[in-house]
Amino acid sequence: MSEAKTAKIDPWGVSSETGVLTDVLLCRPDHYRWNPVNRASRETLMQGLELDLAALKRQHREFEAALDEAGVRRHYLAGESHLPYQVYTRDSSQMTPWGVVHVMLQAETRRGEWASIIRFYEAAGIPVWNWCTRGRLEGGDIHLVRPGVLLIGYSGARSDLDGARQFASWFEEKGWQAKLVRFSEHFLHLDTLFCMVSDRLAAACLDVLEDDVVAWLRGLGLELVPVSYKDASRAGCNVLALGDDRVISPRENADLNARLRAQGIRVYDPEYGLFTRGGGSVRCTSMALARR
């Protein structure tokens, strides 16, 4: 394999999940409501729960405060009232070392999000590196594990094999190693089963990930902090690495957070359960724009 290319397009660009996060893309939840486009949100709606929008906005402000305390600059999409899931900015684009990739959303009710995504990157002067044009692929299934190593999940429900293969091929042309992982449709995205915490640690649902995937991750020298099946079904692996042994992990992840603190990780723990009930947590509601 040739040497992997990771040179960034300063001041933007991301070559790993665990470099120091400096800039992130968010969307304010002014128009948020639970949308039955995934298992978690459908279960929430079937329970007859009513969303407390004021409480949800308080939770988002806690997330923003954690980012501020960690020194991360916040950037925002322009929200539209008919697009309640724009807040999950992870899904609709993917930052790379060479510019943004516009991915292919599965849910037709979310495809209108493309307009604000395209406008944001154009206004920010961030170049587009590529466009996904085969199958489907969403950002929650993409993990830049470390410079030169890419992991992509697909279940067929949100991302599929065609979409994963196309994206992986672009990185392979740059000399990166790419691994594709199939997982159960019960889980929304791979980042509900696996997330990097630091360059040496990852949260992982060992009850669900296949043995060969676990062996591959450990072969990279990663220590896998276990997350139970029950917690993973509630996005318990979905954390946002900040770099320098810091992470944002919701207060609801009590067991994981205790394990991470025991490993010397600084954990920022905003309350975030109302977003999790809609199908995504802190990684889902953020797209890293720049890491150093």
Beta strands, then each sheet from edge to edge (+ up, - down):
strand 1: 21-26
strand 2: 73-76
strand 3: 93-96
strand 4: 99-102
strand 5: 128-131
strand 6: 142-146
strand 7: 149-154
strand 8: 177-182
strand 9: 194-196
strand 10: 201-204
strand 11: 223-226
strand 12: 240-241
strand 13: 246-248
strand 14: 266-268
strand 15: 287-291
sheet 1: 2+ 1+ 15-
sheet 2: 3+ 4- 5-
sheet 3: 6+ 7- 8-
sheet 4: 9+ 10- 11-
sheet 5: 12+ 13- 14-
end
